[in-house]
Each structure stands twice: as C-alpha cells, then as structure tokens.
Amino acid sequence: METEILTKAKELIELTNGQICNHCLGRKFSDCVEGNGNEDRGIKIRKALNLPNIEDDTDYNECEICHNLFDEINENLVDLVKEKIEFLEVEFDSFIVGCYLTKEIAEKDKEISEKFGFNVEVIKKEINREFGKLLESNLEQEVNFDKEDVVIMLDLKRFLREDAKYPIGIRIQINPIFIEGRYRKLIRGIPQTKWPCRKCKGKGCEECNFTGKQYPESVEELLSETAIKHAKGTGAKFHGAGREDIDVRMLGTGRPFVLEIVEPRIRKLDLDKISTEVAEIAKGKTEYLNLKYTERKRKAEIKVSSPDTYKVYRALVKCEEDIKEEDLEKLQTLHIIEQRTPIRVSHRRADKIRTKEVKSIETEFIDPKTFEMIIKTEGGLYIKELISSDEGRSNPSVTEVLKTQCICEELDVIEVGIK
C-alpha cells in the first residue's frame, strides 16, 4: 500500500483518537484501496499500519462518525423488515433501500471528507448498499434500481437519542403500478375524471348529497374503484391523452389512458377479470379496452402533443340561416386555425393564441339548417369554437366561412391518434 495512503490513514485515525470503525475508515479510501467492500478495506489499512483488529483493540469504543451504526445492520433488522412486510401483506419482486440519517452522523462524515479532501461516497450510500445486500440474501426478492416495486426505508433519525424506544424504524414505500388502455364513453353527461362539488370543493354538502362530487360518476371512477379493490391500493390517478367535454361521447377505438394505482399491496392483477367486472358495473356507459401493464414514463408520453398526434370528430352542426349543399364545399378552405383560448375555459387556461391545423373535412348535408361534419385535426383544436367562432376568437371558423351563425349541437370523438 502506498506510503501517501498510509500517512493519510494514520492522520485520520489519530484525528479520531482511534475511534473509527473499519467501514468508515475503508470508505474514505474506497477510491484508492482495493478490497471486498469498505469494511475489508479498513481491515487491510489497519493491518498495513500494524494496528490491532477492532475486535482486539481494547482502546476502541465507538466510531466517531457512525457511532457503530453498521453493527446494527444485522439479522435482527432483517426480521423487522419481514414483520413489516407481513403486517402490510405487500407483494413485490424487487426493491431498493433508502435511509433517513441523523444529521449529526451525516455532518461528521462530510466534515472529515472535506478536512482530508476525500472525494468518495457519503455514508448514506454505504448504509443503503450494505443493508440491501443483507436483505437480498434473506428475501426472495432482488435489488433493482431501474424498476423497484418497493423502497425499504431505514429511519435512523432517532439513532443517537438515548430516550428512543425504537432507535431504528422501518418504513415500506410501495411504488405505484401503471395500467394502460383505451376507453370509450358511450353516453353523454359523464366527465373523464372526478369533479369536486363546486359549492363545497369536495367536502360534502346538501347540494352534492354529501358525496363531494359535481357528478355521481366518471370514466376514471368506473374503472379505478374496481382496480383499487383488486390491487388493495389506497387510491388512483387517471392520466388521459387529452379529454373530451362532458357532453361529448368518445367512440371509435377509444382514447388512450394510463391508470396509476397508488400503494398497491397486490401488483399482479388479472386485468381481464377487472375488465369483465367493470363492464358489469358500467352497464354500457363506458368501455375499457386492451388493458396492459406499462411503465411510469408512459403517463407523460400519452399527454405530449406532437405533429403526429391527431383527433377525428363527428359534429352535428346547426345553422341560424338556411344554407345550400354546395356551400359546404367552402369548408375545405379551413386549414390553419388561429384560436384564442375559448371563453368557456378562460378561467382555467392561459389566455393565448394557439395555431392548429385542420387535416381534412368531410361533410354531409342533412337539411337547409343542419349538416354533419367529420373533421380530422391536430390535437388541441377546440371544435365547438371552430364551428361557432367564439365571438371571433377562432379564425377562420365554420360560422365565418358559411356567413351564418353555426353551433355544434352534438359532438363525438371517433379517433385519437398518438405515438
């Protein structure tokens, strides 16, 4: 071992009056001393300095850095974790370890590194790694930093408190699961997600029959309540690829969504069974297609607008004055639309002008005041306002082109295209 390393190690041992454990000694030289872990490095350094092993050192009491914390990472701690898992009845295949460390230990570790110019890992990383290795050898699950089902947290904040009944606590953080699919909304009058009551803001009042909800059910709830029950979760979050208005149906192949189930104690679900149960509960109001497990990143991907995303709508249009069938040909001029934030959503959306593209329009004349329009657009175009002009905020518009006030009497989404 190089003289420079041994000189520095001797200085560190002298600074701590010999009160430094092999883990903390080895960690400070982990970038320059080979060994099977930091404890092994510490043993090698002591041997090179002709110092006795800690077990034989009558002058050694307690490490000035960790206060012999690594002695507590043992089978007894593993048993505490097993008891917690059994109590929660949580199922998982993979895990990682984290810890909440007492400030005194973390600051002492940092202070010594700065004093000697050590550029090595902090003590928290070693604690997590050592306990992770111990758990992996005792549990049937494995450490997986890319796809952990749970995080096993060591709470060491009370470790140095003499009055602490439980100096080390165990917390199990259960990560969510994500289910992707497409939904069809077959009737009007159902929102995509739960709407808190406008009057009581979700607290419950006479107006909402003490449900806290503006509407009795939603696309989200008709699925999530059953999924939560099967997963034994504590809640759910619904992430849709856009949303349709309450009075708009979602037909065709459906709208993509990701359902995030929070703190699921059961992760391996029978998605076909859930689909069947939900179909019975929804009774033809909604359908949920092609349910499958997906990754966390997918919830963001389906929300991202890009030139490749599009939507196809069917609109039943009513005109104030009579039109002729040949007038509908003029609608082919609708291509690039400048839309200022519609009046009806201006209270919750930024007031700005959005430029959107109409990709194609097909029309069918029904009578002098009525026609149907199938319109394919870039995602994010407001169709009702494209038709009505929204007091000139949508330019151009169906109203402007046909030179008569038009309104969208019925609207259906028939296709949502995403990446």
Backbone torsions as a table, in degrees:
resi	resn	phi	psi	omega
1	MET	NA	137.2	-174.8
2	GLU	-61.8	145.4	-178.9
3	THR	-59.8	-39.7	-179.0
4	GLU	-60.6	-40.1	179.9
5	ILE	-66.3	-45.8	-178.2
6	LEU	-65.4	-36.4	178.3
7	THR	-63.2	-44.6	-179.8
8	LYS	-66.7	-39.8	179.1
9	ALA	-64.0	-39.8	179.3
10	LYS	-63.7	-40.9	178.8
11	GLU	-62.9	-40.2	179.8
12	LEU	-65.5	-42.9	179.5
13	ILE	-65.0	-39.3	178.1
14	GLU	-67.0	-38.4	179.5
15	LEU	-60.9	-36.7	-178.8
16	THR	-92.9	9.0	-178.5
17	ASN	55.8	35.4	179.4
18	GLY	77.3	0.4	-177.0
19	GLN	-93.2	68.0	176.8
20	ILE	-142.2	128.4	-177.1
21	CYS	-78.1	167.0	-178.3
22	ASN	-64.7	-33.8	178.2
23	HIS	-61.5	-49.6	-175.7
24	CYS	-72.5	-34.4	175.7
25	LEU	-67.0	-48.1	-179.0
26	GLY	-65.2	-35.1	-178.6
27	ARG	-61.8	-37.0	-177.1
28	LYS	-69.8	-15.6	179.8
29	PHE	-120.9	24.7	-176.8
30	SER	-67.9	-17.5	-179.8
31	ASP	-91.1	-3.9	-176.3
32	CYS	-139.2	-5.4	178.1
33	VAL	-120.0	125.2	179.3
34	GLU	-75.8	147.6	178.5
35	GLY	176.3	163.8	178.2
36	ASN	-89.5	69.2	-177.4
37	GLY	98.8	165.5	-175.6
38	ASN	-67.7	-35.4	178.5
39	GLU	-61.9	-42.8	178.7
40	ASP	-63.9	-38.2	177.7
41	ARG	-62.9	-41.9	179.2
42	GLY	-61.8	-41.7	178.1
43	ILE	-61.5	-43.7	-179.5
44	LYS	-63.4	-40.2	-180.0
45	ILE	-65.3	-43.4	179.0
46	ARG	-62.0	-41.3	-179.9
47	LYS	-64.0	-42.1	-179.8
48	ALA	-65.4	-27.3	178.5
49	LEU	-92.6	6.7	-179.4
50	ASN	58.4	37.9	176.8
51	LEU	-100.7	149.0	179.2
52	PRO	-68.7	154.9	171.8
53	ASN	-60.2	153.3	-178.9
54	ILE	-56.8	-38.9	-179.3
55	GLU	-60.6	-28.7	-177.8
56	ASP	-101.2	-3.2	-175.4
57	ASP	-87.8	103.9	-176.9
58	THR	-68.4	-17.3	179.6
59	ASP	-86.4	-10.9	-176.4
60	TYR	-84.9	130.4	179.6
61	ASN	-116.5	-69.1	-173.7
62	GLU	-147.2	134.6	-178.7
63	CYS	-62.0	130.5	-179.6
64	GLU	-68.7	-21.1	-179.1
65	ILE	-90.0	-61.4	-171.4
66	CYS	-98.3	-7.4	-178.3
67	HIS	56.3	40.6	178.3
68	ASN	62.0	30.4	179.9
69	LEU	-60.3	-36.7	-176.4
70	PHE	-65.9	-21.1	175.2
71	ASP	-67.1	-24.3	-178.3
72	GLU	-83.7	-11.7	178.2
73	ILE	-85.2	87.6	-171.4
74	ASN	-144.9	-170.7	-177.2
75	GLU	-62.5	-31.5	178.6
76	ASN	-62.5	-38.4	178.1
77	LEU	-68.5	-36.9	175.6
78	VAL	-60.9	-41.4	179.1
79	ASP	-62.5	-36.7	177.5
80	LEU	-63.3	-39.8	178.1
81	VAL	-64.9	-44.5	179.1
82	LYS	-60.4	-40.9	178.6
83	GLU	-63.3	-39.9	-179.9
84	LYS	-66.4	-43.1	179.4
85	ILE	-62.7	-43.0	179.9
86	GLU	-65.6	-39.2	179.6
87	PHE	-64.7	-41.7	-179.1
88	LEU	-78.4	-17.6	-176.4
89	GLU	55.3	45.4	-177.9
90	VAL	-96.7	135.0	177.7
91	GLU	-103.5	135.4	177.5
92	PHE	-159.4	158.0	178.9
93	ASP	-110.8	-23.1	-176.0
94	SER	-142.2	157.0	-177.3
95	PHE	-154.3	165.4	165.2
96	ILE	-133.2	166.2	-179.4
97	VAL	-113.7	140.5	173.6
98	GLY	-135.5	171.5	177.7
99	CYS	-152.3	148.3	168.8
100	TYR	-100.1	114.9	-172.5
101	LEU	-103.1	142.1	176.6
102	THR	-60.4	141.0	-174.1
103	LYS	-60.7	-36.2	-176.4
104	GLU	-61.5	-44.8	-179.0
105	ILE	-67.2	-45.4	-178.6
106	ALA	-61.7	-41.1	-178.0
107	GLU	-71.6	-36.2	178.0
108	LYS	-65.9	-41.1	178.1
109	ASP	-61.0	-43.9	-179.9
110	LYS	-67.6	-41.2	-178.8
111	GLU	-58.5	-44.8	-178.5
112	ILE	-69.3	-39.0	177.7
113	SER	-61.3	-42.4	-179.5
114	GLU	-68.6	-36.9	-178.1
115	LYS	-64.8	-39.6	-177.4
116	PHE	-99.6	-2.7	-179.6
117	GLY	73.9	28.0	178.0
118	PHE	-74.3	132.2	177.4
119	ASN	-116.7	69.6	-175.2
120	VAL	-129.0	176.0	-177.6
121	GLU	-63.9	153.1	177.4
122	VAL	-79.9	164.1	-174.4
123	ILE	-62.5	-31.6	180.0
124	LYS	-58.0	-39.9	-178.3
125	LYS	-64.6	-39.0	179.2
126	GLU	-68.7	-40.7	177.9
127	ILE	-59.1	-47.9	-179.7
128	ASN	-60.6	-43.2	-177.3
129	ARG	-68.1	-45.4	-177.1
130	GLU	-65.8	-40.8	178.9
131	PHE	-72.4	-33.2	176.1
132	GLY	-62.1	-42.2	178.4
133	LYS	-63.9	-40.6	-179.6
134	LEU	-66.5	-42.6	178.6
135	LEU	-66.5	-40.5	-178.0
136	GLU	-61.8	-33.1	-179.7
137	SER	-81.7	-12.6	-178.2
138	ASN	-109.6	-22.8	178.9
139	LEU	-103.7	167.1	178.2
140	GLU	-88.8	1.0	-178.8
141	GLN	-100.8	166.3	-177.1
142	GLU	-124.9	156.0	174.3
143	VAL	-72.2	129.8	179.3
144	ASN	-143.0	106.4	-176.0
145	PHE	-76.5	-17.1	-178.0
146	ASP	-90.9	-27.9	-175.1
147	LYS	-148.8	67.6	-178.3
148	GLU	-84.0	132.9	176.5
149	ASP	-78.5	-38.5	179.0
150	VAL	-136.4	157.8	172.3
151	VAL	-115.9	120.8	178.6
152	ILE	-93.9	112.3	-173.8
153	MET	-102.7	129.7	170.5
154	LEU	-91.8	122.3	176.8
155	ASP	-97.1	102.8	-175.5
156	LEU	-108.1	15.3	-176.6
157	LYS	-64.7	-26.6	-178.4
158	ARG	-101.5	11.5	-172.2
159	PHE	-58.1	-36.5	-175.8
160	LEU	-95.3	1.6	180.0
161	ARG	-83.0	122.1	-177.9
162	GLU	-67.7	-25.8	-177.8
163	ASP	-91.2	3.1	-177.1
164	ALA	-75.4	122.7	178.5
165	LYS	-69.9	-38.8	178.2
166	TYR	-124.3	90.5	-175.7
167	PRO	-66.1	-22.4	176.8
168	ILE	-124.3	122.1	177.9
169	GLY	-106.5	156.5	178.6
170	ILE	-120.3	128.3	174.5
171	ARG	-125.1	140.3	177.8
172	ILE	-112.2	114.6	175.8
173	GLN	-95.5	115.4	-178.0
174	ILE	-93.8	117.1	-179.2
175	ASN	-76.9	152.1	-176.7
176	PRO	-71.7	163.7	168.5
177	ILE	-112.1	155.9	-174.6
178	PHE	-125.9	127.9	-179.1
179	ILE	-119.2	124.5	-179.4
180	GLU	-103.7	149.3	176.0
181	GLY	-172.3	-166.9	174.0
182	ARG	-130.6	140.9	177.6
183	TYR	-116.2	148.8	171.9
184	ARG	-117.0	131.6	176.3
185	LYS	-107.4	111.2	-167.4
186	LEU	-92.6	-11.7	177.6
187	ILE	-130.0	163.3	178.1
188	ARG	-90.2	160.0	174.3
189	GLY	97.4	8.8	178.5
190	ILE	-118.7	125.6	176.3
191	PRO	-76.1	163.4	178.3
192	GLN	-70.6	-44.0	-177.7
193	THR	-124.4	167.1	-179.2
194	LYS	-61.9	131.5	177.8
195	TRP	-107.8	118.9	175.1
196	PRO	-63.4	147.0	176.8
197	CYS	-56.9	132.6	-177.5
198	ARG	-65.2	-31.1	-175.3
199	LYS	-79.6	-48.5	-174.4
200	CYS	-101.5	-2.0	179.1
201	LYS	58.7	34.9	175.0
202	GLY	94.3	-1.8	-176.9
203	LYS	-79.0	-27.7	-177.2
204	GLY	105.8	124.8	-179.9
205	CYS	-153.7	177.7	-178.8
206	GLU	-63.4	-36.2	-176.6
207	GLU	-62.5	-36.0	179.9
208	CYS	-102.0	14.8	-178.6
209	ASN	58.7	31.8	177.0
210	PHE	61.2	25.9	175.4
211	THR	-90.3	-21.1	-175.6
212	GLY	78.5	5.3	-174.3
213	LYS	-118.2	144.0	176.3
214	GLN	-73.9	-34.4	178.9
215	TYR	-126.0	144.5	-173.3
216	PRO	-67.0	-25.6	-178.5
217	GLU	-149.0	165.6	-179.7
218	SER	-147.6	165.1	175.7
219	VAL	-55.9	-42.1	-179.6
220	GLU	-61.5	-52.5	-172.6
221	GLU	-68.1	-34.9	-178.9
222	LEU	-62.2	-26.0	176.3
223	LEU	-96.8	-46.3	-168.4
224	SER	-66.4	-35.7	-177.7
225	GLU	-60.9	-39.9	177.6
226	THR	-71.8	-41.8	-180.0
227	ALA	-63.6	-41.7	178.4
228	ILE	-61.6	-42.2	-179.7
229	LYS	-60.9	-45.7	-179.0
230	HIS	-68.1	-35.9	-177.3
231	ALA	-86.4	-8.1	-173.5
232	LYS	52.8	45.2	179.1
233	GLY	-90.5	176.9	-179.5
234	THR	-104.6	-6.8	-179.7
235	GLY	173.6	-177.4	-179.8
236	ALA	-151.5	154.4	174.9
237	LYS	-127.5	135.9	-175.9
238	PHE	-106.8	125.2	-179.9
239	HIS	-119.4	109.3	-178.8
240	GLY	-104.3	155.4	174.3
241	ALA	-81.6	75.6	-172.5
242	GLY	82.4	-173.8	178.6
243	ARG	-152.8	154.4	175.0
244	GLU	-104.2	159.0	176.8
245	ASP	-65.3	162.9	-178.6
246	ILE	-60.1	-35.8	-177.4
247	ASP	-89.1	13.6	-178.8
248	VAL	-112.6	135.2	175.3
249	ARG	-86.1	153.2	174.0
250	MET	-115.1	105.7	-173.1
251	LEU	-112.8	-154.0	177.9
252	GLY	61.3	-135.2	-178.3
253	THR	-83.3	-3.6	175.9
254	GLY	93.4	169.9	-179.6
255	ARG	-101.3	130.1	177.9
256	PRO	-63.8	145.6	177.3
257	PHE	-151.9	162.4	170.1
258	VAL	-128.2	126.7	175.3
259	LEU	-100.7	121.8	179.2
260	GLU	-100.8	116.6	179.6
261	ILE	-97.2	123.0	-173.7
262	VAL	-87.6	132.3	176.7
263	GLU	49.9	56.4	178.9
264	PRO	-77.6	122.7	177.0
265	ARG	-81.4	-18.0	172.3
266	ILE	-118.8	124.5	-174.4
267	ARG	-104.2	-24.5	-177.0
268	LYS	-98.7	98.6	-174.0
269	LEU	-104.7	152.3	172.3
270	ASP	-88.5	93.6	-174.1
271	LEU	-66.9	-31.0	176.5
272	ASP	-65.6	-39.7	178.7
273	LYS	-65.5	-40.7	177.8
274	ILE	-62.1	-43.7	179.1
275	SER	-58.7	-43.0	-179.7
276	THR	-64.5	-44.9	179.9
277	GLU	-63.4	-42.6	-178.9
278	VAL	-65.1	-38.8	179.0
279	ALA	-59.7	-37.4	178.7
280	GLU	-69.3	-37.0	-179.4
281	ILE	-73.7	-42.3	-176.2
282	ALA	-70.4	-27.3	174.6
283	LYS	50.8	49.7	175.7
284	GLY	81.9	1.9	178.6
285	LYS	-80.3	-44.1	-179.3
286	THR	-137.6	159.0	174.2
287	GLU	-134.4	148.0	-179.7
288	TYR	-127.6	117.0	-169.5
289	LEU	-112.1	149.1	170.0
290	ASN	53.8	47.1	179.0
291	LEU	-66.2	134.7	179.0
292	LYS	-156.1	156.7	176.4
293	TYR	-72.9	147.5	178.0
294	THR	-144.0	-179.2	-177.0
295	GLU	-97.5	161.3	179.5
296	ARG	-54.2	-41.3	-174.8
297	LYS	-63.2	-20.7	-175.9
298	ARG	-65.9	-30.5	-178.5
299	LYS	-64.4	-30.7	177.1
300	ALA	-81.0	-37.1	-177.3
301	GLU	-61.1	-41.2	-176.3
302	ILE	-73.4	-14.4	179.8
303	LYS	-90.6	-15.4	-173.9
304	VAL	-76.8	124.8	175.4
305	SER	-83.4	139.2	176.2
306	SER	-147.6	167.5	178.9
307	PRO	-58.4	-19.2	-178.1
308	ASP	-84.7	-16.5	-178.4
309	THR	-81.2	144.4	179.7
310	TYR	-153.0	165.3	175.5
311	LYS	-139.1	147.3	177.4
312	VAL	-119.5	129.5	-177.0
313	TYR	-121.6	152.8	167.1
314	ARG	-114.5	122.1	-178.4
315	ALA	-121.6	132.5	171.1
316	LEU	-96.1	117.2	-171.2
317	VAL	-110.0	133.3	175.9
318	LYS	-110.7	135.2	-179.0
319	CYS	-110.2	144.5	-179.8
320	GLU	-70.2	-38.7	178.8
321	GLU	-116.8	159.8	-178.6
322	ASP	-64.1	143.9	173.3
323	ILE	-126.6	164.3	176.4
324	LYS	-104.7	158.2	-177.7
325	GLU	-58.8	-39.7	-178.0
326	GLU	-67.5	-19.3	177.8
327	ASP	-63.0	-27.3	-176.7
328	LEU	-66.3	-21.1	177.8
329	GLU	-62.3	-27.0	-178.7
330	LYS	-64.7	-22.4	-178.0
331	LEU	-68.0	-14.0	177.1
332	GLN	-67.4	-13.0	178.0
333	THR	-78.4	-13.4	177.7
334	LEU	-71.2	115.7	-176.9
335	HIS	-138.1	-70.4	177.7
336	ILE	-100.2	121.7	-174.2
337	ILE	-113.5	129.4	173.6
338	GLU	-100.0	115.3	-177.1
339	GLN	-120.6	120.5	170.1
340	ARG	-81.1	148.7	-179.1
341	THR	-46.2	123.1	-177.2
342	PRO	-58.1	149.2	-179.9
343	ILE	-57.0	-40.7	-173.5
344	ARG	-68.3	-18.5	179.0
345	VAL	-118.4	7.0	-174.8
346	SER	-65.0	-19.8	179.7
347	HIS	-75.6	-15.4	-178.1
348	ARG	-129.3	2.2	178.0
349	ARG	-125.2	148.8	178.9
350	ALA	-62.0	138.4	-179.8
351	ASP	-82.1	101.3	179.2
352	LYS	-153.1	169.1	179.9
353	ILE	-100.5	128.0	179.1
354	ARG	-111.2	136.9	177.8
355	THR	-102.5	120.7	-178.1
356	LYS	-130.0	156.1	-176.7
357	GLU	-108.9	134.2	167.9
358	VAL	-90.2	120.7	-174.6
359	LYS	-87.6	-35.3	177.8
360	SER	-164.3	154.8	177.3
361	ILE	-138.0	132.9	171.0
362	GLU	-123.3	139.9	-178.0
363	THR	-128.7	155.3	174.9
364	GLU	-137.9	119.3	-179.4
365	PHE	-74.5	128.4	-180.0
366	ILE	-107.5	-51.8	173.8
367	ASP	-156.8	174.0	-174.2
368	PRO	-56.7	-17.9	179.6
369	LYS	-116.8	5.3	-174.4
370	THR	-140.6	136.9	170.5
371	PHE	-150.6	160.8	177.3
372	GLU	-107.4	144.6	-178.2
373	MET	-132.9	127.1	171.6
374	ILE	-104.3	118.0	-173.2
375	ILE	-128.6	129.6	176.7
376	LYS	-105.8	124.8	-174.6
377	THR	-135.5	163.6	168.2
378	GLU	-65.3	143.6	-179.6
379	GLY	-57.4	140.1	176.3
380	GLY	101.1	-2.4	177.0
381	LEU	-82.5	130.3	178.7
382	TYR	-83.2	112.7	-173.3
383	ILE	-74.4	-43.5	-179.4
384	LYS	-58.2	-40.4	-180.0
385	GLU	-75.7	-30.9	174.4
386	LEU	-60.4	-35.3	-179.4
387	ILE	-79.1	-48.1	-172.4
388	SER	-83.0	-21.7	-173.8
389	SER	83.1	-16.4	176.3
390	ASP	52.7	51.6	-180.0
391	GLU	57.4	38.9	176.3
392	GLY	85.6	2.9	-178.6
393	ARG	-77.5	-20.9	174.0
394	SER	-105.8	124.5	-173.3
395	ASN	-143.0	121.8	-6.3
396	PRO	-74.7	179.0	-179.0
397	SER	-145.4	167.7	177.0
398	VAL	-62.1	-42.1	178.1
399	THR	-58.0	-44.0	-178.9
400	GLU	-66.8	-44.7	-176.7
401	VAL	-66.3	-41.4	-177.1
402	LEU	-87.4	-6.3	177.5
403	LYS	57.6	36.3	171.6
404	THR	-153.1	146.3	-179.0
405	GLN	-64.4	127.6	179.8
406	CYS	-121.5	148.8	174.7
407	ILE	-132.5	154.6	176.2
408	CYS	-90.2	109.2	-178.2
409	GLU	-81.9	-35.8	176.7
410	GLU	-141.6	144.8	179.0
411	LEU	-141.4	133.7	175.3
412	ASP	-128.9	140.2	169.1
413	VAL	-91.3	127.1	-178.0
414	ILE	-114.5	-8.6	174.1
415	GLU	-161.1	138.1	174.1
416	VAL	-125.0	116.0	-179.0
417	GLY	-106.2	124.9	176.1
418	ILE	-132.7	172.9	176.7
419	LYS	-66.3	NA	NA
